[in-house]
Amino acid sequence: TSTYTLDLPEDLRRRRVHPTFHISKLRLHVPNDDELFPGRTIHALYDFGQPDDIEYVVDEIVTHEWKSNGTVEFYVRWADGDCTWETYDNLSEVQKLDEYFELMGVTEWEKLP
């Protein structure tokens, strides 16, 4: 296979960094040598300069999918053009979710087909 999905740190997942990469973008991880680079932390290497409380704008909830554990995930198109699968908990306060429920003819996620 030419793509690999990585187990990213929680901080990167919260910042919506996509975990799947083409092999050409991957390099062997070499841990920091504290004698050569004292005080260097991993957080300084991938600080994207975005505040932690940034709000993303949902353009549309495209569809949903039931998971084997009885939960549902929603395929979301964001205003910046990205698309991701999101849990109900991540979207529970989003107006577009209410619009999606109305379109589907339900009032709560448990009643989705």
MOPAC internal coordinates of N, CA, C and O (Angstrom, degrees):
PM7 1SCF
backbone

  N    0.0000 0     0.00 0     0.00 0    0    0    0
  C    1.4529 1     0.00 0     0.00 0    1    0    0
  C    1.5244 1   109.69 1     0.00 0    2    1    0
  O    1.2310 1   120.67 1   -27.36 1    3    2    1
  N    1.3050 1   116.32 1   152.64 1    3    2    1
  C    1.4580 1   119.28 1  -177.56 1    5    3    2
  C    1.5267 1   112.47 1  -106.82 1    6    5    3
  O    1.2310 1   119.98 1  -179.09 1    7    6    5
  N    1.3356 1   117.64 1     0.91 1    7    6    5
  C    1.4608 1   120.64 1   176.00 1    9    7    6
  C    1.5203 1   109.57 1  -125.68 1   10    9    7
  O    1.2310 1   121.64 1   -30.93 1   11   10    9
  N    1.3268 1   114.47 1   149.07 1   11   10    9
  C    1.4587 1   120.99 1  -179.92 1   13   11   10
  C    1.5188 1   108.84 1  -133.76 1   14   13   11
  O    1.2310 1   121.22 1   -39.93 1   15   14   13
  N    1.3279 1   115.27 1   140.07 1   15   14   13
  C    1.4546 1   121.35 1   176.48 1   17   15   14
  C    1.5157 1   107.96 1  -102.51 1   18   17   15
  O    1.2310 1   121.06 1   -55.58 1   19   18   17
  N    1.3316 1   115.58 1   124.42 1   19   18   17
  C    1.4550 1   122.46 1  -175.86 1   21   19   18
  C    1.5181 1   110.93 1   -98.45 1   22   21   19
  O    1.2310 1   120.79 1   -27.28 1   23   22   21
  N    1.3205 1   116.09 1   152.72 1   23   22   21
  C    1.4583 1   122.39 1   172.73 1   25   23   22
  C    1.5278 1   106.32 1   -89.02 1   26   25   23
  O    1.2310 1   120.69 1   -87.84 1   27   26   25
  N    1.3298 1   116.28 1    92.16 1   27   26   25
  C    1.4567 1   121.74 1  -174.89 1   29   27   26
  C    1.5215 1   111.30 1   -78.16 1   30   29   27
  O    1.2310 1   120.17 1   -27.39 1   31   30   29
  N    1.3392 1   117.29 1   152.61 1   31   30   29
  C    1.4730 1   119.96 1   173.90 1   33   31   30
  C    1.5266 1   110.41 1   -60.46 1   34   33   31
  O    1.2310 1   120.91 1   -26.86 1   35   34   33
  N    1.3045 1   115.87 1   153.14 1   35   34   33
  C    1.4609 1   122.37 1  -177.56 1   37   35   34
  C    1.5279 1   111.96 1   -54.20 1   38   37   35
  O    1.2310 1   120.28 1   140.96 1   39   38   37
  N    1.3267 1   117.07 1   -39.04 1   39   38   37
  C    1.4583 1   120.34 1  -178.66 1   41   39   38
  C    1.5303 1   111.02 1   -60.94 1   42   41   39
  O    1.2310 1   119.96 1   140.51 1   43   42   41
  N    1.3161 1   117.68 1   -39.49 1   43   42   41
  C    1.4583 1   120.33 1   178.48 1   45   43   42
  C    1.5243 1   111.51 1   -71.35 1   46   45   43
  O    1.2310 1   120.16 1   144.42 1   47   46   45
  N    1.3257 1   117.30 1   -35.58 1   47   46   45
  C    1.4668 1   120.03 1   177.76 1   49   47   46
  C    1.5279 1   110.29 1   -65.22 1   50   49   47
  O    1.2310 1   120.37 1   139.41 1   51   50   49
  N    1.3413 1   116.89 1   -40.59 1   51   50   49
  C    1.4697 1   120.45 1   178.09 1   53   51   50
  C    1.5182 1   111.24 1   -63.29 1   54   53   51
  O    1.2310 1   120.32 1   149.24 1   55   54   53
  N    1.3177 1   116.99 1   -30.76 1   55   54   53
  C    1.4665 1   121.18 1   179.08 1   57   55   54
  C    1.5201 1   112.00 1   -86.32 1   58   57   55
  O    1.2310 1   120.98 1  -171.46 1   59   58   57
  N    1.3342 1   115.72 1     8.54 1   59   58   57
  C    1.4552 1   123.42 1   174.82 1   61   59   58
  C    1.5260 1   113.51 1    63.28 1   62   61   59
  O    1.2310 1   120.81 1  -145.34 1   63   62   61
  N    1.3437 1   116.06 1    34.66 1   63   62   61
  C    1.4594 1   119.50 1   173.10 1   65   63   62
  C    1.5244 1   107.10 1   -74.67 1   66   65   63
  O    1.2310 1   120.57 1   -54.87 1   67   66   65
  N    1.3052 1   116.52 1   125.13 1   67   66   65
  C    1.4655 1   121.33 1  -177.98 1   69   67   66
  C    1.5326 1   108.47 1   -70.11 1   70   69   67
  O    1.2310 1   119.10 1   -48.37 1   71   70   69
  N    1.3361 1   119.32 1   131.63 1   71   70   69
  C    1.4637 1   121.52 1  -172.47 1   73   71   70
  C    1.5251 1   115.82 1   -84.42 1   74   73   71
  O    1.2310 1   119.20 1   177.04 1   75   74   73
  N    1.3363 1   119.13 1    -2.96 1   75   74   73
  C    1.4591 1   120.78 1  -177.21 1   77   75   74
  C    1.5272 1   109.96 1  -103.49 1   78   77   75
  O    1.2310 1   121.33 1   -50.77 1   79   78   77
  N    1.3444 1   115.06 1   129.23 1   79   78   77
  C    1.4585 1   121.23 1  -175.68 1   81   79   78
  C    1.5225 1   110.37 1  -131.62 1   82   81   79
  O    1.2310 1   120.88 1   -31.83 1   83   82   81
  N    1.3223 1   115.92 1   148.17 1   83   82   81
  C    1.4638 1   121.22 1   171.65 1   85   83   82
  C    1.5219 1   107.57 1   -72.44 1   86   85   83
  O    1.2310 1   120.62 1   -34.03 1   87   86   85
  N    1.3163 1   116.42 1   145.97 1   87   86   85
  C    1.4568 1   121.63 1  -176.30 1   89   87   86
  C    1.5286 1   112.14 1   -57.09 1   90   89   87
  O    1.2310 1   120.03 1   150.52 1   91   90   89
  N    1.3197 1   117.55 1   -29.48 1   91   90   89
  C    1.4684 1   120.35 1  -179.46 1   93   91   90
  C    1.5237 1   112.24 1   -66.93 1   94   93   91
  O    1.2310 1   119.91 1   162.61 1   95   94   93
  N    1.3285 1   117.78 1   -17.39 1   95   94   93
  C    1.4723 1   122.08 1  -179.54 1   97   95   94
  C    1.5240 1   112.78 1   -95.25 1   98   97   95
  O    1.2310 1   120.10 1   175.59 1   99   98   97
  N    1.3305 1   117.42 1    -4.41 1   99   98   97
  C    1.4604 1   121.28 1  -175.93 1  101   99   98
  C    1.5271 1   111.35 1   -99.39 1  102  101   99
  O    1.2310 1   121.30 1   -35.08 1  103  102  101
  N    1.3160 1   115.13 1   144.92 1  103  102  101
  C    1.4626 1   122.34 1   175.90 1  105  103  102
  C    1.5240 1   108.07 1  -134.71 1  106  105  103
  O    1.2310 1   120.74 1   -25.63 1  107  106  105
  N    1.3177 1   116.20 1   154.37 1  107  106  105
  C    1.4549 1   122.00 1   177.58 1  109  107  106
  C    1.5281 1   109.40 1   -62.25 1  110  109  107
  O    1.2310 1   120.71 1   -47.84 1  111  110  109
  N    1.3227 1   116.24 1   132.16 1  111  110  109
  C    1.4600 1   120.72 1   178.86 1  113  111  110
  C    1.5212 1   110.05 1   -76.16 1  114  113  111
  O    1.2310 1   120.85 1   -52.07 1  115  114  113
  N    1.3202 1   115.99 1   127.93 1  115  114  113
  C    1.4556 1   121.99 1   174.83 1  117  115  114
  C    1.5203 1   106.48 1  -116.52 1  118  117  115
  O    1.2310 1   120.24 1   -65.81 1  119  118  117
  N    1.3390 1   117.15 1   114.19 1  119  118  117
  C    1.4622 1   119.47 1  -177.71 1  121  119  118
  C    1.5311 1   111.74 1   -60.56 1  122  121  119
  O    1.2310 1   120.84 1   -25.44 1  123  122  121
  N    1.3301 1   116.00 1   154.56 1  123  122  121
  C    1.4484 1   121.51 1   178.90 1  125  123  122
  C    1.5227 1   110.93 1   -63.61 1  126  125  123
  O    1.2310 1   120.73 1   -43.41 1  127  126  125
  N    1.3092 1   116.20 1   136.59 1  127  126  125
  C    1.4635 1   122.69 1   172.62 1  129  127  126
  C    1.5165 1   106.18 1   -96.10 1  130  129  127
  O    1.2310 1   120.57 1   -74.64 1  131  130  129
  N    1.3401 1   116.51 1   105.36 1  131  130  129
  C    1.4594 1   120.61 1  -174.10 1  133  131  130
  C    1.5258 1   112.67 1   -64.50 1  134  133  131
  O    1.2310 1   119.83 1   158.15 1  135  134  133
  N    1.3287 1   117.93 1   -21.85 1  135  134  133
  C    1.4761 1   119.62 1   176.26 1  137  135  134
  C    1.5221 1   110.89 1   -73.52 1  138  137  135
  O    1.2310 1   120.37 1   141.23 1  139  138  137
  N    1.3181 1   116.91 1   -38.77 1  139  138  137
  C    1.4659 1   120.45 1   178.95 1  141  139  138
  C    1.5216 1   112.38 1   -78.69 1  142  141  139
  O    1.2310 1   120.66 1   142.22 1  143  142  141
  N    1.3360 1   116.34 1   -37.78 1  143  142  141
  C    1.4584 1   122.03 1  -176.57 1  145  143  142
  C    1.5238 1   110.13 1  -131.10 1  146  145  143
  O    1.2310 1   119.70 1  -107.90 1  147  146  145
  N    1.3264 1   118.17 1    72.10 1  147  146  145
  C    1.4712 1   120.33 1  -176.74 1  149  147  146
  C    1.5290 1   112.02 1   -64.37 1  150  149  147
  O    1.2310 1   121.54 1   -41.83 1  151  150  149
  N    1.3250 1   114.66 1   138.17 1  151  150  149
  C    1.4556 1   120.62 1   175.07 1  153  151  150
  C    1.5156 1   115.39 1    79.60 1  154  153  151
  O    1.2310 1   119.82 1   179.73 1  155  154  153
  N    1.3238 1   117.94 1    -0.27 1  155  154  153
  C    1.4688 1   119.17 1   179.48 1  157  155  154
  C    1.5256 1   108.75 1   -74.92 1  158  157  155
  O    1.2310 1   121.03 1   -53.88 1  159  158  157
  N    1.3096 1   115.64 1   126.12 1  159  158  157
  C    1.4648 1   119.64 1   178.73 1  161  159  158
  C    1.5111 1   109.17 1  -114.78 1  162  161  159
  O    1.2310 1   120.91 1   -24.27 1  163  162  161
  N    1.2989 1   115.87 1   155.73 1  163  162  161
  C    1.4622 1   121.23 1  -179.71 1  165  163  162
  C    1.5186 1   111.25 1   -61.98 1  166  165  163
  O    1.2310 1   119.50 1   147.86 1  167  166  165
  N    1.3288 1   118.57 1   -32.14 1  167  166  165
  C    1.4604 1   121.35 1  -178.45 1  169  167  166
  C    1.5217 1   111.58 1   -63.67 1  170  169  167
  O    1.2310 1   120.21 1   146.91 1  171  170  169
  N    1.3195 1   117.21 1   -33.09 1  171  170  169
  C    1.4567 1   120.00 1   178.94 1  173  171  170
  C    1.5217 1   111.18 1   -69.39 1  174  173  171
  O    1.2310 1   120.00 1   157.08 1  175  174  173
  N    1.3164 1   117.60 1   -22.92 1  175  174  173
  C    1.4576 1   120.82 1  -177.06 1  177  175  174
  C    1.5243 1   112.92 1   -79.20 1  178  177  175
  O    1.2310 1   119.83 1   152.99 1  179  178  177
  N    1.3154 1   117.93 1   -27.01 1  179  178  177
  C    1.4581 1   118.45 1  -177.90 1  181  179  178
  C    1.5256 1   113.05 1  -127.51 1  182  181  179
  O    1.2310 1   120.34 1  -144.99 1  183  182  181
  N    1.3090 1   116.96 1    35.01 1  183  182  181
  C    1.4574 1   119.92 1   174.87 1  185  183  182
  C    1.5265 1   107.89 1   -77.63 1  186  185  183
  O    1.2310 1   120.61 1   -67.79 1  187  186  185
  N    1.3138 1   116.44 1   112.21 1  187  186  185
  C    1.4560 1   120.91 1  -176.57 1  189  187  186
  C    1.5238 1   112.26 1   -87.50 1  190  189  187
  O    1.2310 1   120.43 1  -177.74 1  191  190  189
  N    1.3141 1   116.78 1     2.26 1  191  190  189
  C    1.4489 1   120.21 1   177.27 1  193  191  190
  C    1.5132 1   114.97 1    75.56 1  194  193  191
  O    1.2310 1   120.00 1  -167.51 1  195  194  193
  N    1.3329 1   117.60 1    12.49 1  195  194  193
  C    1.4494 1   120.14 1   178.09 1  197  195  194
  C    1.5253 1   109.23 1   -97.16 1  198  197  195
  O    1.2310 1   120.53 1   -41.51 1  199  198  197
  N    1.3128 1   116.60 1   138.49 1  199  198  197
  C    1.4651 1   118.15 1   176.56 1  201  199  198
  C    1.5173 1   110.76 1   -65.78 1  202  201  199
  O    1.2310 1   120.65 1   -28.39 1  203  202  201
  N    1.3281 1   116.36 1   151.61 1  203  202  201
  C    1.4587 1   121.10 1  -179.38 1  205  203  202
  C    1.5205 1   112.87 1   -65.97 1  206  205  203
  O    1.2310 1   119.89 1   154.66 1  207  206  205
  N    1.3225 1   117.82 1   -25.34 1  207  206  205
  C    1.4640 1   120.55 1  -175.83 1  209  207  206
  C    1.5299 1   112.88 1   -97.87 1  210  209  207
  O    1.2310 1   120.32 1  -158.07 1  211  210  209
  N    1.3246 1   116.99 1    21.93 1  211  210  209
  C    1.4623 1   120.53 1  -179.57 1  213  211  210
  C    1.5309 1   110.09 1   -64.07 1  214  213  211
  O    1.2310 1   120.84 1   -38.61 1  215  214  213
  N    1.3099 1   116.00 1   141.39 1  215  214  213
  C    1.4592 1   121.05 1   178.81 1  217  215  214
  C    1.5130 1   108.87 1  -107.19 1  218  217  215
  O    1.2310 1   120.89 1   -46.63 1  219  218  217
  N    1.3130 1   115.90 1   133.37 1  219  218  217
  C    1.4536 1   121.94 1   178.98 1  221  219  218
  C    1.5226 1   108.54 1   -98.42 1  222  221  219
  O    1.2310 1   120.36 1   -35.40 1  223  222  221
  N    1.3200 1   116.91 1   144.60 1  223  222  221
  C    1.4502 1   121.85 1  -176.92 1  225  223  222
  C    1.5284 1   109.24 1   -98.58 1  226  225  223
  O    1.2310 1   120.85 1   -55.41 1  227  226  225
  N    1.3251 1   115.99 1   124.59 1  227  226  225
  C    1.4637 1   122.13 1   178.31 1  229  227  226
  C    1.5208 1   108.50 1   -83.64 1  230  229  227
  O    1.2310 1   120.78 1   -53.85 1  231  230  229
  N    1.3315 1   116.11 1   126.15 1  231  230  229
  C    1.4516 1   121.37 1   175.23 1  233  231  230
  C    1.5214 1   110.06 1   -84.31 1  234  233  231
  O    1.2310 1   120.88 1   135.04 1  235  234  233
  N    1.3527 1   115.91 1   -44.96 1  235  234  233
  C    1.4591 1   120.02 1  -176.96 1  237  235  234
  C    1.5190 1   110.27 1  -162.65 1  238  237  235
  O    1.2310 1   120.52 1   -35.79 1  239  238  237
  N    1.3097 1   116.62 1   144.21 1  239  238  237
  C    1.4576 1   121.56 1   167.23 1  241  239  238
  C    1.5209 1   105.16 1   -95.76 1  242  241  239
  O    1.2310 1   121.05 1   -65.50 1  243  242  241
  N    1.3266 1   115.60 1   114.50 1  243  242  241
  C    1.4580 1   121.58 1  -169.98 1  245  243  242
  C    1.5214 1   112.12 1   -82.20 1  246  245  243
  O    1.2310 1   120.44 1   133.73 1  247  246  245
  N    1.3264 1   116.77 1   -46.27 1  247  246  245
  C    1.4620 1   121.06 1  -177.60 1  249  247  246
  C    1.5267 1   108.73 1  -160.62 1  250  249  247
  O    1.2310 1   120.93 1     1.39 1  251  250  249
  N    1.3145 1   115.83 1  -178.61 1  251  250  249
  C    1.4620 1   120.75 1   176.14 1  253  251  250
  C    1.5227 1   108.67 1  -139.29 1  254  253  251
  O    1.2310 1   121.52 1   -16.44 1  255  254  253
  N    1.3209 1   114.70 1   163.56 1  255  254  253
  C    1.4699 1   120.36 1  -179.59 1  257  255  254
  C    1.5199 1   108.75 1  -145.43 1  258  257  255
  O    1.2310 1   121.10 1   -49.62 1  259  258  257
  N    1.3359 1   115.50 1   130.38 1  259  258  257
  C    1.4592 1   120.31 1   176.39 1  261  259  258
  C    1.5248 1   109.61 1   -79.31 1  262  261  259
  O    1.2310 1   120.43 1   -42.98 1  263  262  261
  N    1.3149 1   116.78 1   137.02 1  263  262  261
  C    1.4580 1   122.66 1   177.88 1  265  263  262
  C    1.5228 1   109.23 1   -97.28 1  266  265  263
  O    1.2310 1   121.00 1   -18.82 1  267  266  265
  N    1.3248 1   115.69 1   161.18 1  267  266  265
  C    1.4634 1   120.61 1  -176.98 1  269  267  266
  C    1.5297 1   112.63 1   -64.39 1  270  269  267
  O    1.2310 1   120.13 1   158.55 1  271  270  269
  N    1.3307 1   117.36 1   -21.45 1  271  270  269
  C    1.4696 1   120.21 1   179.94 1  273  271  270
  C    1.5332 1   112.69 1   -87.35 1  274  273  271
  O    1.2310 1   120.29 1  -171.61 1  275  274  273
  N    1.3611 1   117.05 1     8.39 1  275  274  273
  C    1.4544 1   120.62 1   176.75 1  277  275  274
  C    1.5119 1   115.05 1    87.48 1  278  277  275
  O    1.2310 1   119.96 1  -173.85 1  279  278  277
  N    1.3208 1   117.68 1     6.15 1  279  278  277
  C    1.4653 1   120.86 1   176.56 1  281  279  278
  C    1.5172 1   108.84 1  -100.71 1  282  281  279
  O    1.2310 1   121.23 1    -9.77 1  283  282  281
  N    1.3081 1   115.25 1   170.23 1  283  282  281
  C    1.4597 1   120.72 1  -178.99 1  285  283  282
  C    1.5292 1   108.79 1  -124.33 1  286  285  283
  O    1.2310 1   121.00 1   -35.74 1  287  286  285
  N    1.3249 1   115.69 1   144.26 1  287  286  285
  C    1.4616 1   121.27 1   173.19 1  289  287  286
  C    1.5158 1   108.41 1  -120.31 1  290  289  287
  O    1.2310 1   121.20 1   -30.30 1  291  290  289
  N    1.3266 1   115.32 1   149.70 1  291  290  289
  C    1.4565 1   122.15 1  -177.38 1  293  291  290
  C    1.5199 1   109.80 1  -115.35 1  294  293  291
  O    1.2310 1   121.12 1   -44.34 1  295  294  293
  N    1.3350 1   115.46 1   135.66 1  295  294  293
  C    1.4586 1   120.73 1   176.50 1  297  295  294
  C    1.5187 1   107.30 1   -88.18 1  298  297  295
  O    1.2310 1   120.90 1   -65.52 1  299  298  297
  N    1.3347 1   115.89 1   114.48 1  299  298  297
  C    1.4591 1   122.47 1  -171.08 1  301  299  298
  C    1.5280 1   110.04 1  -111.00 1  302  301  299
  O    1.2310 1   120.85 1   -48.51 1  303  302  301
  N    1.3258 1   115.99 1   131.49 1  303  302  301
  C    1.4583 1   121.11 1   169.84 1  305  303  302
  C    1.5242 1   106.81 1   -99.53 1  306  305  303
  O    1.2310 1   121.04 1   -59.85 1  307  306  305
  N    1.3170 1   115.62 1   120.15 1  307  306  305
  C    1.4626 1   121.58 1  -178.09 1  309  307  306
  C    1.5238 1   109.77 1   -87.50 1  310  309  307
  O    1.2310 1   120.72 1   -20.09 1  311  310  309
  N    1.3234 1   116.23 1   159.91 1  311  310  309
  C    1.4606 1   121.67 1  -178.22 1  313  311  310
  C    1.5268 1   112.32 1   -61.20 1  314  313  311
  O    1.2310 1   120.14 1   154.44 1  315  314  313
  N    1.3330 1   117.34 1   -25.56 1  315  314  313
  C    1.4712 1   120.01 1   179.43 1  317  315  314
  C    1.5272 1   112.36 1   -83.10 1  318  317  315
  O    1.2310 1   120.34 1  -179.23 1  319  318  317
  N    1.3581 1   116.96 1     0.77 1  319  318  317
  C    1.4543 1   121.16 1   177.71 1  321  319  318
  C    1.5129 1   115.00 1    99.53 1  322  321  319
  O    1.2310 1   119.78 1   163.77 1  323  322  321
  N    1.3286 1   118.02 1   -16.23 1  323  322  321
  C    1.4647 1   121.18 1   177.84 1  325  323  322
  C    1.5190 1   110.22 1   -69.66 1  326  325  323
  O    1.2310 1   120.98 1   -25.48 1  327  326  325
  N    1.3359 1   115.73 1   154.52 1  327  326  325
  C    1.4607 1   122.07 1   174.74 1  329  327  326
  C    1.5219 1   108.15 1  -129.44 1  330  329  327
  O    1.2310 1   120.67 1   -44.22 1  331  330  329
  N    1.3308 1   116.33 1   135.78 1  331  330  329
  C    1.4612 1   121.13 1   179.15 1  333  331  330
  C    1.5168 1   109.80 1  -143.68 1  334  333  331
  O    1.2310 1   120.78 1   -21.99 1  335  334  333
  N    1.3296 1   116.11 1   158.01 1  335  334  333
  C    1.4649 1   122.22 1   171.15 1  337  335  334
  C    1.5221 1   107.14 1   -89.41 1  338  337  335
  O    1.2310 1   120.23 1   -50.57 1  339  338  337
  N    1.3277 1   117.17 1   129.43 1  339  338  337
  C    1.4587 1   122.51 1  -177.59 1  341  339  338
  C    1.5184 1   110.51 1  -128.57 1  342  341  339
  O    1.2310 1   121.18 1   -31.54 1  343  342  341
  N    1.3291 1   115.35 1   148.46 1  343  342  341
  C    1.4587 1   120.80 1   176.71 1  345  343  342
  C    1.5314 1   109.57 1   -79.35 1  346  345  343
  O    1.2310 1   121.29 1   -16.31 1  347  346  345
  N    1.3258 1   115.13 1   163.69 1  347  346  345
  C    1.4634 1   120.15 1   176.32 1  349  347  346
  C    1.5296 1   110.57 1   -59.17 1  350  349  347
  O    1.2310 1   120.27 1   139.99 1  351  350  349
  N    1.3217 1   117.09 1   -40.01 1  351  350  349
  C    1.4678 1   120.37 1  -179.13 1  353  351  350
  C    1.5261 1   111.77 1   -58.03 1  354  353  351
  O    1.2310 1   120.22 1   143.69 1  355  354  353
  N    1.3251 1   117.18 1   -36.31 1  355  354  353
  C    1.4639 1   120.39 1   179.59 1  357  355  354
  C    1.5215 1   112.83 1   -72.95 1  358  357  355
  O    1.2310 1   120.53 1   160.50 1  359  358  357
  N    1.3240 1   116.58 1   -19.50 1  359  358  357
  C    1.4647 1   120.48 1  -174.68 1  361  359  358
  C    1.5221 1   114.18 1  -115.83 1  362  361  359
  O    1.2310 1   119.69 1  -178.88 1  363  362  361
  N    1.3150 1   118.20 1     1.12 1  363  362  361
  C    1.4673 1   120.72 1  -170.43 1  365  363  362
  C    1.5266 1   113.89 1   -58.66 1  366  365  363
  O    1.2310 1   119.55 1   155.49 1  367  366  365
  N    1.3113 1   118.47 1   -24.51 1  367  366  365
  C    1.4686 1   121.08 1  -179.04 1  369  367  366
  C    1.5289 1   112.50 1  -102.20 1  370  369  367
  O    1.2310 1   119.76 1  -169.96 1  371  370  369
  N    1.3177 1   118.07 1    10.04 1  371  370  369
  C    1.4624 1   122.47 1  -174.73 1  373  371  370
  C    1.5295 1   110.46 1   -92.06 1  374  373  371
  O    1.2310 1   120.38 1   -52.01 1  375  374  373
  N    1.3264 1   116.89 1   127.99 1  375  374  373
  C    1.4641 1   122.59 1  -179.74 1  377  375  374
  C    1.5247 1   111.53 1   -58.88 1  378  377  375
  O    1.2310 1   120.13 1   143.50 1  379  378  377
  N    1.3268 1   117.36 1   -36.50 1  379  378  377
  C    1.4729 1   120.57 1  -178.60 1  381  379  378
  C    1.5300 1   111.72 1   -63.09 1  382  381  379
  O    1.2310 1   119.95 1   154.92 1  383  382  381
  N    1.3293 1   117.70 1   -25.08 1  383  382  381
  C    1.4574 1   119.92 1   176.92 1  385  383  382
  C    1.5240 1   110.34 1   -68.08 1  386  385  383
  O    1.2310 1   120.28 1   138.41 1  387  386  385
  N    1.3280 1   117.07 1   -41.59 1  387  386  385
  C    1.4704 1   120.57 1   176.08 1  389  387  386
  C    1.5268 1   110.64 1   -61.30 1  390  389  387
  O    1.2310 1   120.66 1   140.67 1  391  390  389
  N    1.3295 1   116.34 1   -39.33 1  391  390  389
  C    1.4640 1   120.15 1   178.01 1  393  391  390
  C    1.5301 1   110.52 1   -65.48 1  394  393  391
  O    1.2310 1   120.20 1   140.98 1  395  394  393
  N    1.3227 1   117.23 1   -39.02 1  395  394  393
  C    1.4636 1   121.22 1   178.02 1  397  395  394
  C    1.5350 1   110.64 1   -64.75 1  398  397  395
  O    1.2310 1   120.75 1   135.68 1  399  398  397
  N    1.3378 1   116.17 1   -44.32 1  399  398  397
  C    1.4671 1   119.87 1   177.44 1  401  399  398
  C    1.5301 1   110.60 1   -58.36 1  402  401  399
  O    1.2310 1   120.57 1   136.27 1  403  402  401
  N    1.3292 1   116.52 1   -43.73 1  403  402  401
  C    1.4644 1   120.62 1   179.52 1  405  403  402
  C    1.5294 1   110.23 1   -61.84 1  406  405  403
  O    1.2310 1   120.54 1   136.41 1  407  406  405
  N    1.3257 1   116.57 1   -43.59 1  407  406  405
  C    1.4610 1   120.97 1   177.99 1  409  407  406
  C    1.5308 1   111.53 1   -61.04 1  410  409  407
  O    1.2310 1   120.49 1   144.03 1  411  410  409
  N    1.3316 1   116.67 1   -35.97 1  411  410  409
  C    1.4629 1   121.96 1  -179.06 1  413  411  410
  C    1.5349 1   112.04 1   -84.87 1  414  413  411
  O    1.2310 1   120.00 1   172.12 1  415  414  413
  N    1.3253 1   117.61 1    -7.88 1  415  414  413
  C    1.4620 1   121.06 1   177.61 1  417  415  414
  C    1.5153 1   113.89 1    78.15 1  418  417  415
  O    1.2310 1   120.11 1  -152.11 1  419  418  417
  N    1.3480 1   117.40 1    27.89 1  419  418  417
  C    1.4624 1   121.80 1   178.79 1  421  419  418
  C    1.5228 1   108.84 1  -129.69 1  422  421  419
  O    1.2310 1   121.15 1   -11.32 1  423  422  421
  N    1.3392 1   115.41 1   168.68 1  423  422  421
  C    1.4624 1   119.99 1   178.44 1  425  423  422
  C    1.5150 1   112.68 1  -116.15 1  426  425  423
  O    1.2310 1   120.08 1   169.17 1  427  426  425
  N    1.3287 1   117.46 1   -10.83 1  427  426  425
  C    1.4668 1   120.86 1   178.32 1  429  427  426
  C    1.5300 1   109.73 1  -147.60 1  430  429  427
  O    1.2310 1   121.31 1   -22.88 1  431  430  429
  N    1.3309 1   115.11 1   157.12 1  431  430  429
  C    1.4717 1   120.27 1  -172.22 1  433  431  430
  C    1.5231 1   112.74 1   -63.49 1  434  433  431
  O    1.2310 1   120.25 1   148.73 1  435  434  433
  N    1.3381 1   117.13 1   -31.27 1  435  434  433
  C    1.4665 1   120.02 1  -178.31 1  437  435  434
  C    1.5238 1   112.72 1   -62.96 1  438  437  435
  O    1.2310 1   119.86 1   159.91 1  439  438  437
  N    1.3320 1   117.88 1   -20.09 1  439  438  437
  C    1.4585 1   122.00 1  -177.15 1  441  439  438
  C    1.5256 1   113.20 1   -97.59 1  442  441  439
  O    1.2310 1   120.29 1  -175.33 1  443  442  441
  N    1.3239 1   117.04 1     4.67 1  443  442  441
  C    1.4667 1   119.51 1   178.02 1  445  443  442
  C    1.5302 1   110.89 1   -66.70 1  446  445  443
  O    1.2310 1   120.12 1   -35.88 1  447  446  445
  N    1.3246 1   117.37 1   144.12 1  447  446  445
  C    1.4738 1   119.76 1   179.82 1  449  447  446
  C    1.5313 1   111.79 1   -68.39 1  450  449  447
  O    1.2310 1   120.10 1   180.00 1  451  450  449

